[in-house]
Amino acid sequence: MSVESYVLLALGSVGYFLFTFSWFSLAAYLVPVIEELGLSGVEAGLVTGAVQLSYIPLSLLSGLAIDRLGSRRSLGVGLSVIGLAHVMRGLSTEFTALLLSTLLLGVGGTAVTFGLPKLVSELFPPERSGTMSSVYIVGATLGSATVFALARPLVGPLLGGWRPFFLYTGVTVVAFALSWFVVSRYLWGRIDRNPERDTDQTFSLGSVRADLASVFTHYGLLLLVIVGTMRLFVTHGLSNWLPAILEARGMAPALAGTLTSGFILVRILGIVGVPALSDRFATRRLPIVACGIAGALGLVGLVVADGLATLAASLVLVGTFLIGGLAPLVRAIPTEMDGIGPRLTAVANGLIFTVGEVGGFAGPFLMGALNDLTGSFATPLSLLAAASLATAVAGYYLNEPAGLERSASAGTEE
C-alpha cells in the first residue's frame, strides 16, 4: 500500500481522537457544569447520554449518506459539525441549549464513526481491514482516556474553566477539519484507486431501497448486529457502573478509580492484538467466539472474585477481549462480506449501531434496575455474562467472510 494511504488513516484516527475527546469533555466537567447551569439529575443524565441517543435514529441514515458521498468528504463535514457543536456547548447558558448542541455533536460523530470503516475499505484490501481498523479505534480510546486525565485537573484551570476549554477544543476540531479537507484532497489523487471500491450509488429512492434490502436481509450481517449489540450492552453497562460495583465491594474510591482507568486503557491490547491475529490466520469466527467466552469468564469472575488480583484479572479479560478485541472486528467484517463489501460498508455499520446503541442504553439501565430490585450486582453482572456468551454463539454461526477467504487464497498463490 502507498504511504499516502497510511497518512490518511493516521489523520482519520486523529479525527476520531478529537471526537471522543470532545464528546467526553462534558463528562469530565459534569460537576461544575451541573452547578453553573443548575441542572437536575434527570437533565444531567439526558445530556450525558445525548450522543448515544442521537445514534439510534441517525446511524442508518448516516451510513446511507456516507456510502454515497465517500469517506473523505463525510469525515470533513462530520468533524466540522463536531467542532461547531462543541463551541456551542461552551456558550450554553441553560439545559436546552446544552442538550441540543450535544445532540448536534452526536450527528457529526456518526460521520466519523461510520466514515472511518468506509475509509479503511477504500484504502486497504480486505485481509488488512482488521488490523487497519484497530488503528482508529486506538485513537478513539486514547481520546476518551486523555480528556479524563488532562481536562479538568490540568488544562482546564490554565484556560479558566469548562467554558473556555470547550471553546478552544471546538475551534481546534474545526481547524483540523479544514486541514483534513485540504490534505486529504491532495493525497487522494495520489492513491491507486480500485474501481470496485468507488461508490456509484445515488440518492434516488430506488437506490436507497436496494441498499436497505441488502443489509436487512443479509444473514451474516444480522449475526454481526447481535455481536455488536451485545458488546455495547456489556460495554456501557459495565463501564458506567464499574466504580460503583467496586466500591460496593468495599474498595476505596481512589483504588476503584485507578482500576476503572486501567480497564479503559487495557482495551488497547485487544484493539491491537486481536485483529492482527485474526488477519494473520485469516479467520473472523474464531476470534469472535474466543472473545465472547473470555468476556463471559471475566464477568463471572467479577461476581465471585474475592481479592484484588482476581478482580483485576477479570477486568483484563473483559476489557482486552470482549470490549477491545471485538470493536475493530465488528467494523471491519462488513467490508469482507459478499453482498456488502466496500460499497455498503457505511450503511452496514449504521445498521449495527442503530440496533447496538439500544443495547448501549439498555445495559446501564438494567444494571441499575436489577441492582435496585435484588440489592446486589451479582444478578446484573450475570446478565452481562450471558450477553457475552451470546456474542460467542453468534460468532460460531457466522460464516467466514468470502472476501477474506479470497484474499487469503490470493496471498497464498502469490
C-alpha positions in Angstrom: 0.0 0.0 0.0 1.1 3.6 -0.6 2.4 5.9 2.1 -0.5 8.2 1.4 -3.0 5.5 2.5 -1.3 5.3 5.9 -1.1 9.0 6.3 -4.8 9.3 5.6 -5.6 6.6 8.1 -3.4 8.3 10.7 -5.2 11.6 10.1 -8.6 9.9 10.3 -7.5 8.4 13.6 -6.6 11.8 15.0 -10.1 12.9 13.9 -11.6 10.1 16.0 -9.4 11.1 18.9 -10.7 14.7 18.7 -14.3 13.4 18.5 -14.1 11.3 21.7 -12.1 14.0 23.4 -14.8 16.5 22.7 -17.6 14.0 23.5 -16.4 13.1 26.9 -15.3 16.7 27.8 -18.8 17.1 29.3 -18.5 14.0 31.4 -15.1 15.2 32.7 -16.6 18.6 33.7 -20.0 17.3 34.6 -20.0 18.5 38.2 -19.1 22.2 37.5 -21.5 22.2 34.5 -24.3 21.0 36.7 -23.5 23.6 39.4 -23.3 26.5 36.9 -26.3 25.7 34.8 -28.4 24.4 37.7 -29.1 21.0 36.1 -31.2 18.4 37.8 -30.1 14.8 37.9 -32.5 13.9 35.1 -31.3 16.7 32.9 -27.6 15.8 33.6 -28.5 12.2 32.6 -30.1 13.3 29.4 -27.1 15.5 28.2 -24.5 12.8 29.1 -26.5 10.2 27.1 -27.5 12.5 24.2 -24.7 11.4 21.9 -25.7 7.8 22.2 -29.4 8.6 21.8 -28.6 10.5 18.5 -27.0 7.4 17.1 -30.2 5.3 17.3 -32.3 7.2 14.8 -29.4 8.6 12.7 -26.9 5.7 12.2 -28.6 4.1 9.3 -29.3 7.4 7.5 -25.7 8.4 8.1 -24.4 5.2 6.7 -26.5 5.6 3.5 -25.2 9.1 3.0 -21.5 8.2 3.6 -21.7 5.3 1.1 -22.8 7.9 -1.5 -20.6 10.8 -0.5 -17.4 8.7 0.3 -15.3 8.8 3.4 -13.2 11.8 2.6 -16.0 14.4 2.4 -18.0 12.7 5.1 -15.2 12.9 7.6 -14.5 16.6 6.9 -18.2 17.5 7.3 -18.6 15.4 10.4 -15.5 16.9 12.1 -16.7 20.4 11.2 -20.1 19.8 12.8 -18.4 18.3 15.9 -16.2 21.3 16.4 -19.1 23.8 15.9 -21.3 21.8 18.3 -18.6 21.8 21.0 -18.2 25.6 20.7 -22.0 25.9 21.1 -21.7 23.7 24.3 -19.2 26.1 25.6 -21.6 29.0 25.0 -24.7 27.3 26.5 -26.4 29.0 29.4 -29.2 26.6 30.1 -30.2 23.0 29.7 -32.0 23.1 26.4 -29.1 24.8 24.6 -26.6 22.3 26.1 -28.8 19.3 25.1 -29.3 20.5 21.5 -25.6 21.2 21.0 -24.7 17.8 22.4 -27.2 16.1 20.1 -25.6 18.0 17.2 -22.2 16.8 18.3 -23.6 13.2 18.0 -24.8 14.0 14.5 -21.3 14.9 13.5 -20.0 11.9 15.4 -21.9 9.4 13.2 -20.0 10.7 10.2 -16.7 9.9 11.9 -17.9 6.6 13.4 -19.1 5.2 10.0 -16.8 7.2 7.8 -13.6 5.6 9.1 -14.7 2.0 8.3 -15.5 3.3 4.8 -12.1 5.0 4.6 -10.4 1.7 5.5 -12.4 -0.2 2.9 -11.4 2.4 0.3 -7.7 2.4 1.1 -6.8 -1.2 2.1 -7.6 -4.8 0.9 -9.9 -7.0 3.0 -7.2 -9.0 4.6 -5.8 -5.9 6.2 -9.1 -4.4 7.3 -9.0 -5.8 10.9 -5.5 -4.5 11.6 -6.1 -1.2 10.0 -9.4 -0.7 11.8 -7.6 -1.2 15.1 -5.6 2.0 14.4 -8.5 4.4 14.6 -10.1 2.5 17.5 -6.9 3.2 19.4 -7.3 6.8 18.6 -10.9 6.8 19.9 -9.8 5.1 23.1 -6.9 7.5 23.7 -9.2 10.4 23.2 -11.7 9.4 26.0 -8.8 8.4 28.3 -6.9 11.6 27.7 -9.7 14.0 28.4 -10.4 12.5 31.8 -6.6 12.6 32.6 -5.9 16.1 31.4 -9.1 18.2 31.0 -10.2 19.1 34.5 -7.1 18.7 36.6 -4.5 20.2 34.2 -5.7 22.1 31.1 -9.0 23.5 32.3 -7.5 25.6 35.2 -5.0 27.1 32.8 -7.7 28.2 30.4 -10.1 29.4 33.1 -12.7 26.6 33.4 -15.0 24.5 31.3 -16.4 27.2 29.0 -13.0 28.3 27.5 -11.9 24.7 27.5 -14.9 23.7 25.3 -14.5 26.7 23.1 -10.8 26.2 22.4 -11.3 22.4 21.9 -14.1 23.1 19.4 -12.0 25.7 17.5 -9.2 23.1 17.3 -11.5 20.5 15.9 -12.8 22.9 13.2 -9.3 23.8 12.3 -8.4 20.2 12.0 -11.5 19.6 9.8 -10.4 22.3 7.4 -6.9 20.8 7.3 -8.4 17.4 6.6 -10.3 18.8 3.6 -7.1 20.3 2.1 -4.6 17.4 2.9 -7.0 14.6 2.1 -7.9 16.1 -1.3 -4.2 16.3 -2.2 -3.4 12.8 -1.0 -6.5 11.2 -2.6 -5.3 12.0 -6.1 -2.0 10.2 -5.4 -3.6 6.9 -4.4 -4.1 4.0 -6.9 -7.8 3.5 -6.8 -9.6 0.2 -7.1 -12.6 0.8 -9.4 -14.6 -1.8 -7.5 -14.4 0.3 -4.3 -15.5 3.6 -5.9 -19.1 4.5 -4.9 -21.6 4.7 -7.7 -24.8 4.9 -5.5 -27.2 7.7 -5.9 -29.7 9.3 -3.6 -32.6 8.0 -5.6 -35.4 6.2 -3.7 -34.7 3.0 -5.7 -31.0 3.0 -4.8 -31.7 3.6 -1.1 -34.3 0.8 -1.0 -31.9 -1.6 -2.7 -29.2 -0.9 -0.2 -31.5 -1.2 2.8 -32.8 -4.5 1.4 -29.3 -5.8 1.0 -28.3 -5.1 4.6 -31.6 -6.1 6.3 -31.7 -9.5 4.6 -28.1 -10.4 4.9 -27.8 -13.4 7.3 -24.2 -12.8 8.2 -24.7 -9.1 8.9 -27.6 -9.8 11.1 -25.5 -12.1 13.2 -22.9 -9.3 13.4 -25.6 -7.0 14.6 -26.2 -9.4 17.5 -22.4 -9.3 18.3 -22.3 -5.5 18.1 -25.4 -5.1 20.2 -24.3 -7.5 23.0 -20.9 -5.9 23.0 -22.3 -2.4 23.5 -24.7 -3.8 26.1 -21.8 -5.0 28.2 -19.5 -2.1 27.4 -21.9 0.7 28.5 -23.4 -1.4 31.3 -20.1 -2.3 33.0 -18.2 1.0 32.2 -20.9 3.2 33.7 -21.3 1.1 36.8 -17.8 -0.2 37.4 -16.7 2.3 40.1 -20.0 1.7 42.0 -19.5 -2.1 41.7 -16.0 -1.9 43.1 -16.9 0.5 45.9 -19.9 -1.8 46.8 -17.3 -4.5 47.4 -15.6 -2.2 50.0 -12.9 -0.8 47.7 -11.7 2.8 48.4 -12.8 5.3 45.8 -9.2 6.1 44.7 -8.4 2.5 44.0 -11.8 2.0 42.3 -10.9 4.9 40.0 -7.5 3.5 39.3 -8.9 0.2 38.3 -11.5 1.9 36.1 -8.9 3.9 34.3 -6.9 0.7 33.8 -10.0 -1.0 32.5 -10.2 1.6 29.7 -6.5 1.5 28.8 -6.2 -2.3 28.7 -8.7 -2.3 25.8 -5.8 -1.2 23.6 -4.2 -4.6 24.0 -7.3 -6.2 22.4 -7.8 -3.5 19.9 -4.3 -4.0 18.5 -3.7 -7.7 19.2 -7.0 -9.5 18.3 -7.4 -8.0 14.8 -3.8 -8.6 14.0 -4.1 -12.3 14.9 -7.4 -12.5 13.1 -5.8 -11.1 9.9 -2.7 -13.3 10.3 -4.7 -16.5 10.5 -7.5 -15.3 8.1 -10.3 -16.1 10.4 -13.1 -14.0 11.9 -15.3 -16.7 13.5 -12.8 -18.0 16.0 -11.7 -14.6 17.4 -15.4 -13.6 18.0 -16.1 -16.9 19.8 -12.9 -16.7 21.8 -13.6 -13.0 22.8 -17.2 -13.8 23.8 -16.1 -16.7 26.0 -13.2 -14.8 27.6 -15.6 -11.9 28.3 -18.1 -14.2 30.0 -15.4 -15.7 32.2 -14.2 -12.3 33.2 -17.7 -11.1 34.1 -18.3 -14.3 36.2 -15.0 -13.5 37.8 -16.3 -10.1 38.9 -19.2 -11.9 40.6 -17.1 -14.5 42.5 -13.8 -12.6 42.9 -12.5 -12.5 46.5 -9.4 -10.4 46.1 -7.8 -7.5 44.1 -5.8 -9.8 41.9 -8.9 -11.8 40.8 -10.8 -8.6 40.2 -8.0 -7.1 38.1 -7.6 -10.3 36.1 -11.4 -10.4 35.4 -11.3 -6.8 34.2 -8.4 -7.6 31.9 -10.3 -10.4 30.3 -13.4 -8.3 29.7 -11.6 -5.2 28.6 -9.0 -6.9 26.4 -11.2 -9.4 24.6 -14.9 -8.6 24.6 -14.7 -4.8 24.5 -11.3 -4.1 22.9 -10.9 -7.1 20.6 -14.4 -7.1 19.1 -14.5 -3.3 18.5 -12.4 -3.2 15.3 -13.7 -6.6 14.0 -17.3 -5.6 14.1 -16.5 -2.6 12.0 -14.1 -4.4 9.6 -16.1 -7.6 8.8 -18.8 -6.0 6.7 -16.2 -4.9 4.2 -15.3 -8.6 3.5 -18.9 -9.9 3.2 -20.3 -10.9 -0.1 -23.3 -8.7 -0.8 -22.0 -5.9 1.5 -18.3 -5.2 0.7 -16.7 -1.8 0.5 -19.7 -0.4 -1.4 -22.1 -0.8 1.6 -19.6 -0.7 4.4 -21.0 2.5 6.0 -24.7 1.6 5.9 -23.9 -1.9 7.2 -22.1 -0.3 10.2 -25.0 2.1 10.5 -27.4 -0.8 11.0 -25.1 -2.4 13.6 -25.0 0.8 15.6 -28.7 1.6 15.1 -29.6 -1.6 16.9 -26.4 -1.7 19.0 -27.0 1.6 20.7 -30.3 0.3 22.0 -28.2 -2.3 23.8 -25.8 0.6 24.8 -28.7 2.3 26.5 -30.3 -0.8 28.0 -27.0 -2.0 29.6 -26.6 0.7 32.2 -30.4 1.0 32.7 -30.8 -2.7 33.5 -27.7 -2.7 35.7 -29.3 -0.1 37.9 -32.8 -1.5 37.8 -31.6 -5.1 38.7 -29.4 -3.8 41.5 -32.4 -1.9 43.0 -34.5 -5.0 42.7 -32.1 -7.5 44.1 -29.8 -5.3 46.3 -26.8 -6.8 44.6 -24.7 -6.5 41.5 -24.5 -10.3 41.1 -27.6 -10.6 39.0 -26.9 -7.8 36.5 -23.3 -9.0 36.1 -24.6 -12.5 35.4 -26.9 -10.9 32.7 -23.8 -9.2 31.2 -22.0 -12.6 31.2 -24.9 -14.2 29.3 -24.8 -11.3 26.8 -21.1 -12.0 26.3 -21.8 -15.7 25.6 -24.4 -14.6 23.1 -21.6 -12.9 21.1 -19.7 -16.3 21.1 -22.8 -18.1 19.8 -23.5 -15.6 17.1 -19.8 -15.8 16.1 -20.0 -19.6 15.9 -22.8 -19.5 13.3 -21.1 -16.7 11.3 -19.6 -17.9 8.1 -16.1 -16.8 7.3 -16.4 -13.8 5.0 -15.9 -14.8 1.4 -13.8 -11.6 0.7 -11.4 -12.7 3.4 -11.1 -16.2 2.1 -10.5 -14.9 -1.5 -7.8 -12.5 -0.2 -6.1 -15.3 1.8 -6.1 -17.6 -1.2 -4.7 -14.9 -3.4 -1.9 -14.3 -0.9 -1.1 -18.0 -0.8 -0.9 -18.2 -4.6 1.5 -15.3 -4.7 
